Amino acid sequence: MTGRMLFPDYIFESSWEVCNKVGGIYAVLSTRAKTLQDRIKDRIIFIGPDCWQQQACKYLIEDAALFADWKLRAAEEGLNLRIGRWDIPGQPIAILVDFAPFFAKKAELYTDLWNDYQVDSLHAYGDYDEASMFSYAAARVVESFYRFYLDAGKRVVYHGNEWMTGLGLLYIQKHVPEIATVFTTHATSIGRSIAGNNKPLYDYLFAYNGDQMAGELNMESKHSIEKQTAHHVDCFTTVSDITARECAELLDKPCDVVLPNGFEDNFVAKGAAFTAKRCKARQRLLGVANALLGTQLGDDTLLVATSGRYEFRNKGIDVFIEAMNRLNHDDRLCRPVVAFIEVPGWVGDARQDLQERLASGQTYAEPLAQPMVTHWLHNAGDDRVMGMMNWLDMRNRPEDHVKVIFVPCYLTGDDGIINMPYYDVIPGNDLSVYPSYYEPWGYTPLESVAFKVPAITTDLAGFGLWVNKELGHEGEIADGVKVIRRTDYNYAEVADAIRDTVVEYASMDEKATAKAREKAFRLSKKALWQHFITYYEQAYDVALRKAEVRKNEN
């Protein structure tokens, strides 16, 4: 490749998580948006699903004046849209599309998909249909906008995230070939399923046949759309080297470019404001712990946390609980520990007895019944966190040096107990633990170190591999991030390594702790979007050059 890299005049980017905060991709897109908005203001346009029905979308600031003329045309074409600005840094333009009307065309669309690209939609179930109809609707939005405002004189990229956008990417590839297509899989559907079904993924990765495993795990349709999209778009990407290996083996398609997930730290408070936030968060977390446990744990308590999606094995929640149980029986531990598991389960009501204690401002000497959980669960008898704690006889007894508290809800600031948003809670922690078995990237440890909270992760997480590469050696807790070697079969060793690292960190003096916190923060600075956007520039260039070839051939 020679000469100047091509950069798009317009970028359309779609995801199920545009203006729809349900997972980690929301963080990828919402933090990257400002970097692109600064570069091509209002020519980066995000497209998401209008799943809000008659309600207002709390993430979208609607603007009736935006593209008003085209919106009328789009309506004539059967596209019902909400247009406005995504309420995130940079406030980029976002379009939410109602995909429900296209269910009537489902059979026709799936037939075309089979005839054109051999995508098998016969085995569809669950969210496949919903995602595919959104994907088609999003592609129609791009096509309509392009025909109304743009032409072949503009360099245009359509970027879809995850298998849910595959149908639309293939639609654009066929019907608007002037537009360059980029597809990012943040985790292969079949890889996540292999890991989630307790099958060894890594030692046998070379031997797995993706198509065969899709049949075995009832994943044919999702795997099929993901694989064919990867093979036919102009530029196929993923988020880490570890997932790139997975793509090559399970999708039979090497990635063209790896796009590591960056971060913006413009919402991380500085100086005295940061110190005040940390004090407030610690006060709240200790207050909840003391009210629940009937204790008087002081500020010397080591606050440890894990968080993320409720993927019990993939996210390492199981090994975290195991490690805390082992830590509780370790004589080397020199400080009390409270470990929070902040993972949304099938949550019911906030505990009224705990709310009453917190509201009273009093201190209590007796624990509440079930002092392991802050909110009642609809399925407490089947919940895996509660089940494992019960099986290990982890009851948060007064004599236990390590108390484990399950916070089974999203921390949005109004959960009834913590009542602080997640980003306000993080600074209160002393240490975070994310011992993932399957983690294409790993935003949670990156967020943690951005708030000066050292993290423990594994080398099966893309972020962990990146840390090792940046440091030039396996990360230790004194570096700000401890990277534990994890394999298919070393669960016990991982639990011991977490235990030993917490013991080590708990015994550090104030100076060593401050140094580790500062190193964690400095490491996070290397993952800012201003550094990682260069990988996107490469992907756009690859895609645009292929689109140029198509234009010249026609």
HELIX and SHEET records of a PDB file:
HELIX    1   1 GLY A   24  ARG A   39  1                                  16    
HELIX    2   2 ALA A   68  GLU A   76  1                                   9    
HELIX    3   3 ALA A  100  LYS A  105  5                                   6    
HELIX    4   4 LYS A  106  TYR A  117  1                                  12    
HELIX    5   5 TYR A  128  TYR A  149  1                                  22    
HELIX    6   6 TRP A  163  THR A  165  5                                   3    
HELIX    7   7 GLY A  166  HIS A  175  1                                  10    
HELIX    8   8 SER A  189  GLY A  196  1                                   8    
HELIX    9   9 LEU A  205  ALA A  207  5                                   3    
HELIX   10  10 GLY A  210  GLU A  216  1                                   7    
HELIX   11  11 GLU A  220  HIS A  232  1                                  13    
HELIX   12  12 ASP A  241  LEU A  250  1                                  10    
HELIX   13  13 GLY A  271  LEU A  293  1                                  23    
HELIX   14  14 ILE A  317  ASN A  328  1                                  12    
HELIX   15  15 GLN A  352  SER A  360  1                                   9    
HELIX   16  16 ARG A  384  TRP A  391  1                                   8    
HELIX   17  17 TYR A  422  VAL A  425  1                                   4    
HELIX   18  18 ILE A  426  GLY A  428  5                                   3    
HELIX   19  19 TYR A  443  ALA A  450  1                                   8    
HELIX   20  20 GLY A  462  LEU A  471  1                                  10    
HELIX   21  21 ILE A  477  ASP A  479  5                                   3    
HELIX   22  22 TYR A  491  ALA A  506  1                                  16    
HELIX   23  23 GLU A  510  LYS A  525  1                                  16    
HELIX   24  24 TRP A  529  GLU A  553  1                                  25    
SHEET    1   A 9 LEU A  60  GLU A  62  0                                        
SHEET    2   A 9 LEU A  81  TRP A  86 -1                                        
SHEET    3   A 9 ILE A  93  VAL A  97 -1                                        
SHEET    4   A 9 ILE A  44  PRO A  49  1                                        
SHEET    5   A 9 TYR A  10  SER A  14  1                                        
SHEET    6   A 9 VAL A 156  ASN A 161  1                                        
SHEET    7   A 9 ALA A 180  THR A 185  1                                        
SHEET    8   A 9 CYS A 235  THR A 238  1                                        
SHEET    9   A 9 VAL A 257  VAL A 258  1                                        
SHEET    1   B 6 VAL A 402  VAL A 407  0                                        
SHEET    2   B 6 VAL A 337  GLU A 342  1                                        
SHEET    3   B 6 LEU A 302  SER A 307  1                                        
SHEET    4   B 6 LEU A 431  VAL A 433  1                                        
SHEET    5   B 6 ALA A 455  THR A 458  1                                        
SHEET    6   B 6 VAL A 481  ILE A 484  1                                        
SHEET    1   C 2 VAL A 347  ALA A 350  0                                        
SHEET    2   C 2 HIS A 375  LEU A 377 -1                                        
END                                                                             
